[in-house]
Amino acid sequence: MIERPTPIEQAAPPTFETLLRTVEEMDTPDGFKAELIRGKIIVSPWSMRRYYLPMTALREQLQAHAPEGHVADIGPFLFEFPAAGRAYGPDLYVVEKANFEGDGRHLDGAALSLVAEFTSISTRDADWTEKLDVYGSLVPVHLVVDMQGSEITCFADPSPHGYQSRKTVPFGKPLGVPEPFGFDIDTSGF
């Protein structure tokens, strides 16, 4: 008997839409969220309880300065970035209220005016690289609240090559947030 190699046919990688549908159908355990990061479904825990007070303080400040028709919140929603094949559930976001009309579970990432990610040991890498790259081409303002480094960074002026502006301050110092917000964040409670 002569043995011949038999090629193994590999299935094509799942499409962005297929991955989104899979995330939607997942029964994610309480306290966890699923995101599409680097073309994979990643399940991670929601932020620790010690993050709640800084998140709430930041949300209240952002809501007071949000553009007309926008809302600041910390809800469990997935925002789609189809051109990048990604979908993220930011820790905090400011988005057009009209984005919540209609059916469906995913929101349009292009409607975001700001996202904030609070780093943790398990998400720090994605917050500083993967998400920064995707947000940097579309979202006007991105805040990275580095809970391990006790500092906050504001990225602004998105472009096809990423954000053109970056400013970092330690917790306790004010951080300027450019238009469409135009105010200084009080980080003393972080």
PATILUM-731759 format. One record per atom (N, C-alpha, C): residue in one letter; atom name; x, y, z. Coordinates in nm, 2 decimals, decimal comma, always signed. Layout:
BEGIN
[A CA [X Y Z]]
...
end
This chain:
BEGIN
[M N [+0,08 -0,12 +0,00]]
[M CA [+0,00 +0,00 +0,00]]
[M C [+0,09 +0,12 +0,00]]
[I N [+0,06 +0,21 -0,09]]
[I CA [+0,13 +0,34 -0,10]]
[I C [+0,05 +0,45 -0,02]]
[E N [+0,13 +0,51 +0,07]]
[E CA [+0,06 +0,62 +0,14]]
[E C [+0,09 +0,75 +0,07]]
[R N [-0,02 +0,83 +0,06]]
[R CA [-0,01 +0,96 +0,00]]
[R C [-0,05 +1,06 +0,10]]
[P N [+0,02 +1,17 +0,10]]
[P CA [-0,02 +1,28 +0,19]]
[P C [-0,16 +1,33 +0,15]]
[T N [-0,24 +1,35 +0,25]]
[T CA [-0,37 +1,41 +0,22]]
[T C [-0,38 +1,55 +0,28]]
[P N [-0,40 +1,64 +0,19]]
[P CA [-0,41 +1,78 +0,24]]
[P C [-0,53 +1,80 +0,34]]
[I N [-0,51 +1,87 +0,44]]
[I CA [-0,61 +1,90 +0,54]]
[I C [-0,67 +2,04 +0,50]]
[E N [-0,80 +2,04 +0,47]]
[E CA [-0,86 +2,17 +0,44]]
[E C [-0,90 +2,24 +0,57]]
[Q N [-0,85 +2,36 +0,57]]
[Q CA [-0,88 +2,44 +0,69]]
[Q C [-0,99 +2,54 +0,66]]
[A N [-1,08 +2,55 +0,75]]
[A CA [-1,19 +2,64 +0,74]]
[A C [-1,14 +2,78 +0,74]]
[A N [-1,20 +2,87 +0,67]]
[A CA [-1,17 +3,01 +0,68]]
[A C [-1,19 +3,07 +0,82]]
[P N [-1,11 +3,17 +0,86]]
[P CA [-1,14 +3,22 +0,99]]
[P C [-1,28 +3,28 +1,00]]
[P N [-1,34 +3,29 +1,11]]
[P CA [-1,48 +3,34 +1,12]]
[P C [-1,48 +3,49 +1,08]]
[T N [-1,59 +3,54 +1,03]]
[T CA [-1,60 +3,68 +0,99]]
[T C [-1,63 +3,76 +1,11]]
[F N [-1,61 +3,89 +1,10]]
[F CA [-1,65 +3,98 +1,21]]
[F C [-1,79 +3,97 +1,25]]
[E N [-1,88 +3,95 +1,16]]
[E CA [-2,02 +3,94 +1,19]]
[E C [-2,05 +3,81 +1,26]]
[T N [-1,98 +3,70 +1,22]]
[T CA [-2,00 +3,57 +1,29]]
[T C [-1,95 +3,58 +1,43]]
[L N [-1,84 +3,65 +1,46]]
[L CA [-1,79 +3,66 +1,59]]
[L C [-1,88 +3,75 +1,68]]
[L N [-1,93 +3,86 +1,62]]
[L CA [-2,03 +3,94 +1,69]]
[L C [-2,15 +3,86 +1,73]]
[R N [-2,20 +3,78 +1,64]]
[R CA [-2,32 +3,70 +1,67]]
[R C [-2,29 +3,60 +1,78]]
[T N [-2,17 +3,54 +1,78]]
[T CA [-2,13 +3,45 +1,88]]
[T C [-2,12 +3,52 +2,02]]
[V N [-2,07 +3,64 +2,02]]
[V CA [-2,06 +3,71 +2,15]]
[V C [-2,20 +3,74 +2,20]]
[E N [-2,29 +3,78 +2,11]]
[E CA [-2,43 +3,81 +2,15]]
[E C [-2,50 +3,69 +2,20]]
[E N [-2,47 +3,57 +2,15]]
[E CA [-2,53 +3,45 +2,20]]
[E C [-2,47 +3,38 +2,32]]
[M N [-2,35 +3,43 +2,36]]
[M CA [-2,28 +3,38 +2,47]]
[M C [-2,36 +3,41 +2,60]]
[D N [-2,35 +3,31 +2,69]]
[D CA [-2,41 +3,33 +2,82]]
[D C [-2,29 +3,36 +2,92]]
[T N [-2,25 +3,49 +2,91]]
[T CA [-2,13 +3,53 +2,99]]
[T C [-2,16 +3,53 +3,14]]
[P N [-2,08 +3,47 +3,22]]
[P CA [-2,11 +3,47 +3,36]]
[P C [-2,13 +3,61 +3,42]]
[D N [-2,21 +3,62 +3,53]]
[D CA [-2,22 +3,75 +3,59]]
[D C [-2,09 +3,80 +3,63]]
[G N [-2,07 +3,93 +3,61]]
[G CA [-1,94 +4,00 +3,64]]
[G C [-1,84 +3,99 +3,54]]
[F N [-1,87 +3,93 +3,42]]
[F CA [-1,78 +3,92 +3,31]]
[F C [-1,83 +3,99 +3,18]]
[K N [-1,74 +4,03 +3,09]]
[K CA [-1,78 +4,08 +2,97]]
[K C [-1,70 +4,02 +2,86]]
[A N [-1,76 +4,01 +2,74]]
[A CA [-1,69 +3,95 +2,62]]
[A C [-1,67 +4,06 +2,52]]
[E N [-1,54 +4,07 +2,46]]
[E CA [-1,50 +4,17 +2,36]]
[E C [-1,44 +4,09 +2,25]]
[L N [-1,43 +4,16 +2,14]]
[L CA [-1,35 +4,11 +2,02]]
[L C [-1,22 +4,18 +2,02]]
[I N [-1,11 +4,12 +2,06]]
[I CA [-0,98 +4,18 +2,06]]
[I C [-0,88 +4,09 +1,98]]
[R N [-0,82 +4,16 +1,89]]
[R CA [-0,72 +4,09 +1,80]]
[R C [-0,79 +3,97 +1,72]]
[G N [-0,92 +3,99 +1,69]]
[G CA [-0,99 +3,89 +1,61]]
[G C [-1,03 +3,77 +1,69]]
[K N [-1,02 +3,78 +1,83]]
[K CA [-1,06 +3,67 +1,91]]
[K C [-1,16 +3,72 +2,02]]
[I N [-1,25 +3,63 +2,06]]
[I CA [-1,34 +3,66 +2,17]]
[I C [-1,27 +3,64 +2,30]]
[I N [-1,26 +3,75 +2,37]]
[I CA [-1,19 +3,76 +2,50]]
[I C [-1,30 +3,78 +2,61]]
[V N [-1,30 +3,70 +2,71]]
[V CA [-1,39 +3,72 +2,83]]
[V C [-1,30 +3,76 +2,94]]
[S N [-1,34 +3,87 +3,00]]
[S CA [-1,27 +3,93 +3,12]]
[S C [-1,36 +3,98 +3,22]]
[P N [-1,32 +3,99 +3,35]]
[P CA [-1,41 +4,04 +3,45]]
[P C [-1,43 +4,19 +3,44]]
[W N [-1,55 +4,23 +3,48]]
[W CA [-1,57 +4,38 +3,49]]
[W C [-1,48 +4,43 +3,60]]
[S N [-1,46 +4,56 +3,60]]
[S CA [-1,37 +4,62 +3,69]]
[S C [-1,39 +4,58 +3,84]]
[M N [-1,29 +4,59 +3,92]]
[M CA [-1,30 +4,56 +4,06]]
[M C [-1,38 +4,68 +4,13]]
[R N [-1,43 +4,64 +4,25]]
[R CA [-1,51 +4,74 +4,32]]
[R C [-1,44 +4,87 +4,35]]
[R N [-1,31 +4,86 +4,38]]
[R CA [-1,24 +4,99 +4,41]]
[R C [-1,23 +5,08 +4,29]]
[Y N [-1,26 +5,04 +4,17]]
[Y CA [-1,26 +5,12 +4,06]]
[Y C [-1,39 +5,20 +4,05]]
[Y N [-1,50 +5,16 +4,12]]
[Y CA [-1,63 +5,22 +4,11]]
[Y C [-1,63 +5,37 +4,14]]
[L N [-1,56 +5,41 +4,25]]
[L CA [-1,56 +5,55 +4,29]]
[L C [-1,49 +5,64 +4,19]]
[P N [-1,37 +5,61 +4,14]]
[P CA [-1,31 +5,69 +4,04]]
[P C [-1,39 +5,69 +3,91]]
[M N [-1,45 +5,58 +3,87]]
[M CA [-1,53 +5,57 +3,75]]
[M C [-1,66 +5,66 +3,76]]
[T N [-1,72 +5,66 +3,88]]
[T CA [-1,84 +5,74 +3,90]]
[T C [-1,80 +5,89 +3,90]]
[A N [-1,69 +5,92 +3,97]]
[A CA [-1,64 +6,06 +3,97]]
[A C [-1,61 +6,11 +3,83]]
[L N [-1,55 +6,03 +3,75]]
[L CA [-1,52 +6,07 +3,61]]
[L C [-1,64 +6,08 +3,53]]
[R N [-1,74 +5,98 +3,54]]
[R CA [-1,86 +5,98 +3,47]]
[R C [-1,94 +6,11 +3,50]]
[E N [-1,95 +6,15 +3,62]]
[E CA [-2,02 +6,27 +3,66]]
[E C [-1,96 +6,40 +3,60]]
[Q N [-1,83 +6,40 +3,60]]
[Q CA [-1,76 +6,52 +3,54]]
[Q C [-1,78 +6,52 +3,39]]
[L N [-1,77 +6,41 +3,33]]
[L CA [-1,79 +6,41 +3,18]]
[L C [-1,93 +6,44 +3,14]]
[Q N [-2,03 +6,39 +3,22]]
[Q CA [-2,17 +6,41 +3,19]]
[Q C [-2,20 +6,56 +3,19]]
[A N [-2,14 +6,63 +3,29]]
[A CA [-2,16 +6,78 +3,30]]
[A C [-2,11 +6,86 +3,18]]
[H N [-2,01 +6,80 +3,11]]
[H CA [-1,95 +6,87 +3,00]]
[H C [-1,97 +6,80 +2,87]]
[A N [-2,05 +6,70 +2,86]]
[A CA [-2,07 +6,62 +2,74]]
[A C [-2,14 +6,71 +2,63]]
[P N [-2,11 +6,68 +2,51]]
[P CA [-2,17 +6,75 +2,40]]
[P C [-2,33 +6,73 +2,40]]
[E N [-2,40 +6,82 +2,35]]
[E CA [-2,54 +6,82 +2,34]]
[E C [-2,59 +6,68 +2,28]]
[G N [-2,68 +6,62 +2,35]]
[G CA [-2,74 +6,49 +2,30]]
[G C [-2,65 +6,37 +2,33]]
[H N [-2,55 +6,38 +2,41]]
[H CA [-2,46 +6,27 +2,45]]
[H C [-2,48 +6,24 +2,59]]
[V N [-2,46 +6,11 +2,63]]
[V CA [-2,47 +6,06 +2,76]]
[V C [-2,34 +5,99 +2,80]]
[A N [-2,30 +6,01 +2,93]]
[A CA [-2,18 +5,94 +2,98]]
[A C [-2,23 +5,83 +3,07]]
[D N [-2,17 +5,71 +3,05]]
[D CA [-2,22 +5,60 +3,13]]
[D C [-2,11 +5,49 +3,15]]
[I N [-2,14 +5,39 +3,23]]
[I CA [-2,05 +5,28 +3,26]]
[I C [-2,13 +5,15 +3,24]]
[G N [-2,21 +5,14 +3,14]]
[G CA [-2,30 +5,03 +3,12]]
[G C [-2,23 +4,92 +3,03]]
[P N [-2,28 +4,80 +3,04]]
[P CA [-2,22 +4,69 +2,97]]
[P C [-2,26 +4,68 +2,82]]
[F N [-2,21 +4,77 +2,74]]
[F CA [-2,25 +4,77 +2,60]]
[F C [-2,12 +4,75 +2,51]]
[L N [-2,14 +4,68 +2,40]]
[L CA [-2,03 +4,65 +2,31]]
[L C [-2,04 +4,75 +2,19]]
[F N [-1,93 +4,82 +2,16]]
[F CA [-1,93 +4,91 +2,05]]
[F C [-1,85 +4,85 +1,94]]
[E N [-1,91 +4,85 +1,82]]
[E CA [-1,85 +4,79 +1,70]]
[E C [-1,76 +4,88 +1,63]]
[F N [-1,65 +4,83 +1,58]]
[F CA [-1,55 +4,90 +1,49]]
[F C [-1,53 +4,80 +1,37]]
[P N [-1,63 +4,79 +1,28]]
[P CA [-1,62 +4,69 +1,17]]
[P C [-1,50 +4,70 +1,08]]
[A N [-1,45 +4,82 +1,05]]
[A CA [-1,33 +4,84 +0,97]]
[A C [-1,21 +4,77 +1,03]]
[A N [-1,20 +4,77 +1,16]]
[A CA [-1,09 +4,71 +1,23]]
[A C [-1,12 +4,57 +1,27]]
[G N [-1,25 +4,52 +1,25]]
[G CA [-1,29 +4,39 +1,29]]
[G C [-1,28 +4,37 +1,44]]
[R N [-1,32 +4,48 +1,52]]
[R CA [-1,31 +4,48 +1,66]]
[R C [-1,45 +4,52 +1,72]]
[A N [-1,47 +4,49 +1,85]]
[A CA [-1,58 +4,53 +1,92]]
[A C [-1,54 +4,53 +2,07]]
[Y N [-1,55 +4,65 +2,13]]
[Y CA [-1,51 +4,67 +2,27]]
[Y C [-1,62 +4,71 +2,36]]
[G N [-1,61 +4,67 +2,49]]
[G CA [-1,70 +4,72 +2,59]]
[G C [-1,62 +4,81 +2,68]]
[P N [-1,61 +4,94 +2,65]]
[P CA [-1,53 +5,03 +2,73]]
[P C [-1,58 +5,04 +2,87]]
[D N [-1,49 +5,07 +2,97]]
[D CA [-1,53 +5,08 +3,11]]
[D C [-1,62 +5,20 +3,12]]
[L N [-1,60 +5,31 +3,05]]
[L CA [-1,68 +5,43 +3,06]]
[L C [-1,68 +5,49 +2,92]]
[Y N [-1,79 +5,55 +2,88]]
[Y CA [-1,80 +5,60 +2,74]]
[Y C [-1,90 +5,72 +2,75]]
[V N [-1,88 +5,81 +2,64]]
[V CA [-1,97 +5,91 +2,61]]
[V C [-2,01 +5,89 +2,47]]
[V N [-2,15 +5,89 +2,45]]
[V CA [-2,20 +5,85 +2,32]]
[V C [-2,33 +5,92 +2,29]]
[E N [-2,36 +5,94 +2,16]]
[E CA [-2,49 +6,00 +2,13]]
[E C [-2,60 +5,92 +2,18]]
[K N [-2,70 +5,98 +2,25]]
[K CA [-2,82 +5,91 +2,30]]
[K C [-2,89 +5,84 +2,19]]
[A N [-2,90 +5,89 +2,08]]
[A CA [-2,98 +5,83 +1,97]]
[A C [-2,92 +5,69 +1,93]]
[N N [-2,80 +5,66 +1,97]]
[N CA [-2,74 +5,53 +1,94]]
[N C [-2,82 +5,42 +2,02]]
[F N [-2,89 +5,45 +2,12]]
[F CA [-2,97 +5,35 +2,20]]
[F C [-3,11 +5,32 +2,15]]
[E N [-3,15 +5,39 +2,04]]
[E CA [-3,28 +5,37 +1,98]]
[E C [-3,27 +5,24 +1,90]]
[G N [-3,38 +5,17 +1,89]]
[G CA [-3,39 +5,05 +1,81]]
[G C [-3,35 +4,92 +1,88]]
[D N [-3,35 +4,81 +1,80]]
[D CA [-3,31 +4,68 +1,86]]
[D C [-3,17 +4,66 +1,84]]
[G N [-3,12 +4,55 +1,89]]
[G CA [-2,98 +4,51 +1,88]]
[G C [-2,91 +4,53 +2,01]]
[R N [-2,79 +4,46 +2,01]]
[R CA [-2,71 +4,47 +2,14]]
[R C [-2,58 +4,54 +2,12]]
[H N [-2,55 +4,57 +2,00]]
[H CA [-2,42 +4,64 +1,97]]
[H C [-2,44 +4,78 +1,92]]
[L N [-2,35 +4,87 +1,96]]
[L CA [-2,36 +5,01 +1,93]]
[L C [-2,25 +5,05 +1,83]]
[D N [-2,28 +5,16 +1,76]]
[D CA [-2,18 +5,21 +1,66]]
[D C [-2,07 +5,28 +1,73]]
[G N [-1,95 +5,23 +1,71]]
[G CA [-1,83 +5,30 +1,76]]
[G C [-1,81 +5,44 +1,71]]
[A N [-1,86 +5,47 +1,59]]
[A CA [-1,84 +5,60 +1,53]]
[A C [-1,93 +5,71 +1,61]]
[A N [-2,02 +5,67 +1,69]]
[A CA [-2,11 +5,76 +1,76]]
[A C [-2,04 +5,80 +1,89]]
[L N [-1,93 +5,74 +1,93]]
[L CA [-1,86 +5,78 +2,06]]
[L C [-1,79 +5,91 +2,05]]
[S N [-1,80 +5,99 +2,15]]
[S CA [-1,72 +6,11 +2,16]]
[S C [-1,61 +6,10 +2,25]]
[L N [-1,61 +6,00 +2,34]]
[L CA [-1,51 +5,97 +2,44]]
[L C [-1,52 +5,83 +2,49]]
[V N [-1,40 +5,76 +2,51]]
[V CA [-1,40 +5,64 +2,58]]
[V C [-1,29 +5,65 +2,69]]
[A N [-1,32 +5,58 +2,80]]
[A CA [-1,22 +5,57 +2,91]]
[A C [-1,20 +5,42 +2,95]]
[E N [-1,08 +5,38 +2,95]]
[E CA [-1,04 +5,25 +3,00]]
[E C [-0,97 +5,26 +3,13]]
[F N [-1,01 +5,18 +3,23]]
[F CA [-0,94 +5,17 +3,36]]
[F C [-0,86 +5,05 +3,35]]
[T N [-0,73 +5,06 +3,36]]
[T CA [-0,64 +4,94 +3,34]]
[T C [-0,65 +4,85 +3,46]]
[S N [-0,63 +4,72 +3,43]]
[S CA [-0,62 +4,62 +3,54]]
[S C [-0,50 +4,53 +3,49]]
[I N [-0,46 +4,44 +3,58]]
[I CA [-0,35 +4,36 +3,54]]
[I C [-0,38 +4,27 +3,42]]
[S N [-0,51 +4,23 +3,41]]
[S CA [-0,54 +4,14 +3,30]]
[S C [-0,57 +4,22 +3,17]]
[T N [-0,61 +4,34 +3,18]]
[T CA [-0,65 +4,42 +3,05]]
[T C [-0,54 +4,53 +3,01]]
[R N [-0,44 +4,55 +3,10]]
[R CA [-0,35 +4,66 +3,07]]
[R C [-0,29 +4,66 +2,93]]
[D N [-0,24 +4,55 +2,89]]
[D CA [-0,18 +4,54 +2,76]]
[D C [-0,28 +4,58 +2,64]]
[A N [-0,40 +4,53 +2,65]]
[A CA [-0,50 +4,56 +2,54]]
[A C [-0,54 +4,71 +2,55]]
[D N [-0,55 +4,76 +2,67]]
[D CA [-0,58 +4,90 +2,69]]
[D C [-0,48 +5,00 +2,63]]
[W N [-0,35 +4,96 +2,65]]
[W CA [-0,24 +5,05 +2,60]]
[W C [-0,20 +5,03 +2,46]]
[T N [-0,24 +4,92 +2,40]]
[T CA [-0,20 +4,89 +2,26]]
[T C [-0,31 +4,87 +2,17]]
[E N [-0,38 +4,76 +2,17]]
[E CA [-0,48 +4,72 +2,08]]
[E C [-0,60 +4,83 +2,08]]
[K N [-0,65 +4,86 +2,19]]
[K CA [-0,76 +4,95 +2,19]]
[K C [-0,72 +5,09 +2,16]]
[L N [-0,60 +5,13 +2,20]]
[L CA [-0,55 +5,26 +2,17]]
[L C [-0,54 +5,28 +2,01]]
[D N [-0,49 +5,18 +1,95]]
[D CA [-0,48 +5,19 +1,80]]
[D C [-0,61 +5,20 +1,73]]
[V N [-0,71 +5,13 +1,78]]
[V CA [-0,85 +5,13 +1,71]]
[V C [-0,92 +5,26 +1,75]]
[Y N [-0,92 +5,30 +1,87]]
[Y CA [-0,99 +5,42 +1,91]]
[Y C [-0,92 +5,54 +1,84]]
[G N [-0,79 +5,53 +1,83]]
[G CA [-0,71 +5,65 +1,78]]
[G C [-0,73 +5,69 +1,64]]
[S N [-0,81 +5,61 +1,56]]
[S CA [-0,84 +5,64 +1,43]]
[S C [-0,98 +5,70 +1,42]]
[L N [-1,06 +5,70 +1,53]]
[L CA [-1,20 +5,74 +1,52]]
[L C [-1,26 +5,82 +1,63]]
[V N [-1,23 +5,78 +1,76]]
[V CA [-1,29 +5,84 +1,87]]
[V C [-1,22 +5,97 +1,91]]
[P N [-1,29 +6,09 +1,92]]
[P CA [-1,23 +6,21 +1,95]]
[P C [-1,14 +6,22 +2,07]]
[V N [-1,18 +6,16 +2,18]]
[V CA [-1,10 +6,16 +2,31]]
[V C [-1,10 +6,03 +2,37]]
[H N [-0,98 +5,99 +2,41]]
[H CA [-0,96 +5,86 +2,48]]
[H C [-0,88 +5,88 +2,61]]
[L N [-0,94 +5,83 +2,72]]
[L CA [-0,87 +5,84 +2,85]]
[L C [-0,83 +5,70 +2,89]]
[V N [-0,70 +5,69 +2,93]]
[V CA [-0,65 +5,57 +2,99]]
[V C [-0,62 +5,60 +3,14]]
[V N [-0,70 +5,54 +3,23]]
[V CA [-0,69 +5,56 +3,37]]
[V C [-0,60 +5,45 +3,42]]
[D N [-0,48 +5,47 +3,44]]
[D CA [-0,38 +5,37 +3,47]]
[D C [-0,38 +5,35 +3,63]]
[M N [-0,46 +5,25 +3,67]]
[M CA [-0,48 +5,22 +3,81]]
[M C [-0,36 +5,17 +3,88]]
[Q N [-0,27 +5,10 +3,80]]
[Q CA [-0,15 +5,05 +3,86]]
[Q C [-0,04 +5,16 +3,87]]
[G N [-0,04 +5,25 +3,77]]
[G CA [+0,06 +5,36 +3,77]]
[G C [+0,01 +5,48 +3,84]]
[S N [-0,11 +5,49 +3,88]]
[S CA [-0,17 +5,61 +3,95]]
[S C [-0,16 +5,73 +3,87]]
[E N [-0,19 +5,72 +3,74]]
[E CA [-0,19 +5,83 +3,65]]
[E C [-0,30 +5,82 +3,54]]
[I N [-0,33 +5,93 +3,48]]
[I CA [-0,43 +5,93 +3,38]]
[I C [-0,38 +6,00 +3,25]]
[T N [-0,41 +5,94 +3,14]]
[T CA [-0,36 +6,00 +3,01]]
[T C [-0,48 +6,03 +2,92]]
[C N [-0,47 +6,15 +2,86]]
[C CA [-0,57 +6,19 +2,76]]
[C C [-0,51 +6,19 +2,62]]
[F N [-0,57 +6,11 +2,53]]
[F CA [-0,54 +6,11 +2,39]]
[F C [-0,64 +6,18 +2,32]]
[A N [-0,60 +6,26 +2,22]]
[A CA [-0,70 +6,34 +2,14]]
[A C [-0,65 +6,36 +2,00]]
[D N [-0,73 +6,41 +1,91]]
[D CA [-0,70 +6,44 +1,77]]
[D C [-0,68 +6,31 +1,70]]
[P N [-0,78 +6,23 +1,68]]
[P CA [-0,76 +6,11 +1,60]]
[P C [-0,72 +6,13 +1,46]]
[S N [-0,65 +6,03 +1,40]]
[S CA [-0,61 +6,04 +1,26]]
[S C [-0,60 +5,89 +1,21]]
[P N [-0,58 +5,87 +1,08]]
[P CA [-0,56 +5,74 +1,03]]
[P C [-0,43 +5,67 +1,09]]
[H N [-0,34 +5,75 +1,15]]
[H CA [-0,22 +5,70 +1,21]]
[H C [-0,22 +5,70 +1,36]]
[G N [-0,34 +5,72 +1,42]]
[G CA [-0,36 +5,72 +1,56]]
[G C [-0,37 +5,87 +1,62]]
[Y N [-0,37 +5,87 +1,75]]
[Y CA [-0,39 +6,00 +1,81]]
[Y C [-0,27 +6,09 +1,79]]
[Q N [-0,30 +6,22 +1,77]]
[Q CA [-0,19 +6,32 +1,75]]
[Q C [-0,15 +6,40 +1,87]]
[S N [-0,23 +6,38 +1,98]]
[S CA [-0,21 +6,45 +2,10]]
[S C [-0,21 +6,35 +2,22]]
[R N [-0,12 +6,38 +2,32]]
[R CA [-0,12 +6,29 +2,44]]
[R C [-0,07 +6,38 +2,56]]
[K N [-0,14 +6,36 +2,67]]
[K CA [-0,10 +6,43 +2,79]]
[K C [-0,13 +6,34 +2,91]]
[T N [-0,03 +6,32 +3,00]]
[T CA [-0,04 +6,24 +3,12]]
[T C [-0,01 +6,32 +3,24]]
[V N [-0,09 +6,29 +3,35]]
[V CA [-0,07 +6,36 +3,48]]
[V C [-0,09 +6,25 +3,58]]
[P N [-0,02 +6,27 +3,70]]
[P CA [-0,05 +6,17 +3,81]]
[P C [-0,18 +6,20 +3,88]]
[F N [-0,24 +6,10 +3,94]]
[F CA [-0,36 +6,13 +4,01]]
[F C [-0,34 +6,24 +4,11]]
[G N [-0,44 +6,33 +4,13]]
[G CA [-0,43 +6,44 +4,21]]
[G C [-0,41 +6,57 +4,14]]
[K N [-0,36 +6,56 +4,02]]
[K CA [-0,34 +6,68 +3,93]]
[K C [-0,46 +6,69 +3,83]]
[P N [-0,49 +6,81 +3,79]]
[P CA [-0,60 +6,83 +3,69]]
[P C [-0,55 +6,79 +3,55]]
[L N [-0,64 +6,73 +3,47]]
[L CA [-0,61 +6,69 +3,33]]
[L C [-0,70 +6,76 +3,24]]
[G N [-0,65 +6,84 +3,15]]
[G CA [-0,73 +6,91 +3,05]]
[G C [-0,79 +6,81 +2,94]]
[V N [-0,91 +6,82 +2,92]]
[V CA [-0,98 +6,74 +2,81]]
[V C [-1,02 +6,84 +2,70]]
[P N [-0,98 +6,82 +2,58]]
[P CA [-1,01 +6,91 +2,47]]
[P C [-1,16 +6,90 +2,43]]
[E N [-1,19 +6,99 +2,34]]
[E CA [-1,32 +6,99 +2,28]]
[E C [-1,35 +6,85 +2,21]]
[P N [-1,47 +6,80 +2,22]]
[P CA [-1,59 +6,87 +2,24]]
[P C [-1,63 +6,88 +2,39]]
[F N [-1,53 +6,86 +2,48]]
[F CA [-1,56 +6,87 +2,62]]
[F C [-1,51 +7,00 +2,68]]
[G N [-1,38 +7,03 +2,66]]
[G CA [-1,33 +7,16 +2,70]]
[G C [-1,33 +7,19 +2,85]]
[F N [-1,27 +7,10 +2,93]]
[F CA [-1,27 +7,13 +3,08]]
[F C [-1,15 +7,05 +3,14]]
[D N [-1,12 +7,08 +3,27]]
[D CA [-1,02 +7,00 +3,34]]
[D C [-1,08 +6,90 +3,43]]
[I N [-1,03 +6,77 +3,42]]
[I CA [-1,08 +6,67 +3,50]]
[I C [-1,01 +6,68 +3,64]]
[D N [-1,09 +6,67 +3,75]]
[D CA [-1,04 +6,67 +3,88]]
[D C [-1,01 +6,53 +3,92]]
[T N [-0,88 +6,50 +3,93]]
[T CA [-0,84 +6,36 +3,96]]
[T C [-0,81 +6,33 +4,11]]
[S N [-0,84 +6,43 +4,19]]
[S CA [-0,81 +6,42 +4,33]]
[S C [-0,87 +6,30 +4,40]]
[G N [-0,99 +6,26 +4,35]]
[G CA [-1,06 +6,14 +4,42]]
[G C [-1,02 +6,01 +4,36]]
[F N [-0,93 +6,00 +4,26]]
[F CA [-0,89 +5,88 +4,20]]
[F C [-0,80 +5,79 +4,28]]
end
